[in-house]
């Protein structure tokens, strides 16, 4: 089974009024203001999945500081998952700074959401060491929901959306909430390399890493490096679609000198195992 754990959909109605939303939310404005920014609907995603043989996708809207917009995003992906339950798994987006955060997660969970995220500590202005992040972690842990967080490398070239949340903060957050299943997006900003340290490996036992935007960031040898570190079972296919097509990742996986079995793990087996633990409807 081929599973993409990191996909963003925009409700067509929101896309039609996108200027209004970009003016309301500073972070959304930074991310989506480029005329080259891509928007995808549920129908677009299904067409892409059929083209490349992808079986399932964990879909989310785009998290912002506006809880009303988050709710609109959630309503859209929840309906898409309800309409195509064999293809889509809904992920809820929330603003951790909003007092209605827990209520919205509960609502989405009751309606079928299987996780929370992708959330942006830097863009949504919540600190991983702060009270709000702690409340978020507790809510997800209580409901057995994996939490997908945006973590990016803090070296290298700048790009829109590149924040300043350090891998130290990410490691400390995981250590503080050891029972919480965390997916750190974008290869965890390089945090995975520190799993060579036994003490860090021990505190990251429930941390997974997705490959989102990887072709823009790392050489394809990163897959073999993950194998040598001993964490290939924690690497999840995440495409950040519509930023990139799954086919780009499939090509790099074939060129990375992995075994067919290892490729199957990354393409979906690892994700299937993770989500099986967190939902009875998988």
C-alpha positions in Angstrom: 0.0 0.0 0.0 1.3 3.4 -1.0 0.6 6.2 1.5 1.4 9.9 1.4 1.3 11.4 4.9 1.7 15.1 4.0 -0.8 16.7 1.5 -2.4 20.1 1.6 -5.8 20.8 0.1 -7.6 24.1 -0.2 -11.3 24.4 -0.4 -12.2 25.9 -3.8 -14.3 28.5 -2.1 -11.3 29.7 -0.1 -9.2 29.8 -3.2 -11.8 32.0 -4.8 -11.5 34.4 -2.0 -7.8 33.9 -1.3 -6.8 37.6 -1.3 -9.2 38.1 1.6 -7.5 35.4 3.6 -4.0 36.5 2.7 -4.7 39.9 4.1 -6.2 38.5 7.3 -3.3 36.1 8.2 0.3 37.3 8.0 1.8 33.8 7.7 -0.6 32.6 5.1 0.2 35.8 3.2 3.9 34.9 3.2 3.3 31.3 2.1 0.6 31.9 -0.6 1.3 35.3 -1.9 3.4 34.1 -4.9 1.5 33.9 -8.2 3.3 30.6 -8.7 1.8 29.1 -5.5 -0.2 25.9 -6.2 -3.6 25.0 -4.9 -5.1 21.6 -5.0 -8.7 20.3 -4.5 -9.7 16.8 -3.4 -10.5 16.1 -7.1 -7.1 17.2 -8.2 -5.5 15.0 -5.6 -7.5 11.9 -6.6 -6.5 12.4 -10.2 -2.8 12.6 -9.2 -3.1 9.6 -7.0 -4.6 7.5 -9.8 -1.9 8.6 -12.2 1.0 7.6 -9.9 -0.6 4.6 -8.1 -0.9 6.2 -4.7 -3.5 4.3 -2.5 -4.1 6.7 0.3 -3.2 10.2 1.5 -3.4 11.9 4.8 -4.9 15.3 3.8 -5.0 18.6 5.7 -5.9 22.2 4.9 -3.3 24.9 5.6 -2.9 25.9 9.3 -3.1 29.5 10.1 -3.6 31.7 13.2 -7.2 32.3 12.2 -9.2 29.5 13.9 -12.2 30.3 11.7 -10.1 29.6 8.6 -8.8 26.4 10.2 -12.3 25.3 10.7 -13.2 25.9 7.1 -10.1 23.9 6.0 -11.1 21.1 8.4 -14.7 21.0 7.1 -13.4 20.5 3.6 -10.9 17.7 4.3 -13.4 15.9 6.6 -16.0 15.9 3.9 -13.4 14.7 1.4 -12.4 11.8 3.7 -16.1 11.0 4.3 -16.7 10.9 0.6 -13.6 8.8 -0.2 -12.8 6.9 3.0 -10.6 4.3 1.2 -8.4 7.0 -0.3 -8.3 9.9 2.2 -7.5 10.2 5.9 -8.3 13.6 7.4 -5.8 15.6 9.5 -7.1 18.5 11.6 -5.4 22.0 11.6 -5.8 24.3 14.5 -4.3 27.5 16.0 -2.7 26.4 19.3 -3.0 30.0 20.5 -6.8 30.0 20.1 -8.9 29.1 23.2 -11.1 26.9 21.0 -8.1 24.6 20.0 -9.1 21.6 22.1 -12.8 21.9 21.1 -11.9 21.9 17.4 -9.6 18.9 17.7 -12.4 17.0 19.5 -14.9 18.0 16.9 -12.7 16.8 14.1 -11.7 13.6 15.9 -15.4 12.8 16.4 -15.9 13.3 12.7 -13.1 11.0 11.7 -9.8 12.9 11.8 -6.9 10.6 12.4 -4.3 13.1 13.3 -3.5 16.8 13.8 -1.3 18.9 11.5 0.6 20.1 9.7 1.1 22.8 12.2 3.8 25.6 12.0 5.3 26.6 15.3 7.2 29.5 13.7 4.4 30.7 11.4 1.6 30.3 13.9 3.7 31.9 16.6 3.6 29.1 19.2 6.7 28.0 21.0 7.4 24.3 21.4 8.5 24.9 24.9 5.4 27.0 25.7 2.2 26.3 27.5 0.1 26.2 24.3 2.3 23.5 22.8 2.0 21.5 26.0 -1.8 21.7 25.9 -1.7 20.7 22.2 0.4 17.7 23.0 -1.8 16.6 25.9 -5.0 16.9 23.7 -3.4 14.8 21.0 -2.0 12.2 23.4 -5.4 11.8 25.2 -7.1 11.1 21.9 -4.3 9.0 20.5 -3.8 11.3 17.5 -0.4 11.7 15.8 0.9 15.3 15.6 2.5 16.5 12.3 4.8 19.5 12.9 6.7 21.6 10.5 10.4 21.6 11.3 13.0 22.8 8.8 16.7 23.0 8.6 18.2 26.2 10.0 21.2 26.3 7.6 21.3 26.6 3.9 19.3 28.8 1.5 16.3 30.8 2.5 12.8 30.0 1.1 9.3 31.3 1.9 8.1 29.6 5.0 11.5 28.7 6.4 11.3 29.3 10.1 13.8 29.4 13.0 12.5 26.6 15.2 15.7 24.6 16.1 16.1 20.9 16.2 17.0 21.3 19.9 13.5 22.6 20.5 12.1 19.7 18.5 14.2 17.1 20.4 13.2 18.7 23.8 9.5 18.7 22.8 9.7 15.0 22.0 11.5 14.2 25.3 8.9 16.2 27.3 6.0 14.2 25.8 7.4 10.7 25.3 3.9 9.1 24.8 3.0 11.4 22.0 3.4 10.2 18.4 5.1 13.0 16.5 5.7 13.3 12.7 8.4 15.9 12.1 8.0 17.2 8.5 10.8 17.8 6.1 13.1 15.2 7.5 12.8 16.9 10.9 15.1 19.7 9.9 18.0 17.3 10.1 17.1 16.0 13.6 17.2 12.4 12.3 21.0 12.6 12.0 21.2 13.0 15.8 19.6 9.6 16.3 23.2 8.4 16.0 23.5 9.6 19.7 22.1 6.9 21.9 20.5 9.3 24.4 18.7 11.2 21.6 17.6 8.0 19.9 16.1 6.9 23.2 14.1 10.1 23.6 12.9 10.1 20.0 11.4 6.6 20.0 7.9 7.8 19.0 9.2 10.4 16.5 8.8 9.8 12.7 10.1 11.9 9.8 8.4 12.6 6.6 10.2 13.3 3.3 8.2 16.5 2.3 10.2 18.9 0.1 13.2 16.5 0.4 14.2 16.8 -3.3 14.7 20.6 -2.8 16.7 20.1 0.4 18.8 16.9 0.4 20.7 14.5 -1.9 18.8 11.3 -2.5 21.6 9.5 -0.5 19.7 10.7 2.6 17.6 7.5 2.3 20.7 5.3 2.6 22.0 7.5 5.5 18.7 6.9 7.3 19.2 3.1 6.8 22.7 3.3 8.3 21.4 5.3 11.3 18.9 2.5 11.8 15.7 4.5 11.5 14.4 3.5 8.0 11.3 2.2 9.7 10.5 5.7 10.9 10.7 7.4 7.5 7.3 8.2 5.9 6.5 9.3 2.4 5.4 12.9 2.5 5.2 14.9 -0.7 3.8 18.3 0.4 1.5 17.9 -2.7 0.8 20.0 -4.7 4.3 21.4 -4.1 5.6 18.2 -5.7 4.1 15.1 -7.2 4.6 11.7 -5.6 6.3 10.7 -8.8 9.3 12.9 -8.0 9.9 10.9 -4.7 9.3 7.6 -6.3 12.0 8.4 -8.9 14.5 9.3 -6.1 13.7 6.2 -4.1 14.5 4.0 -7.1 17.8 5.8 -7.6 18.8 5.7 -3.9 20.2 2.1 -4.0 17.6 0.8 -1.5 16.2 -2.7 -1.6 12.7 -3.2 -3.0 11.6 -4.1 0.6 13.1 -0.8 2.0 11.3 1.2 -0.7 8.0 -0.5 0.2 8.6 0.5 3.8 9.0 4.2 3.0 6.3 4.3 0.4 3.6 3.1 2.7 4.3 0.2 5.1 5.7 2.5 7.8 2.7 4.8 7.5 0.2 2.0 7.5 1.8 0.6 10.7 1.7 4.1 12.4 -1.9 4.9 11.5 -3.1 1.3 12.2 -2.1 2.0 15.8 -4.1 5.2 15.9 -7.4 4.4 14.2 -9.7 1.4 14.1 -11.0 2.4 10.7 -7.7 2.1 8.8 
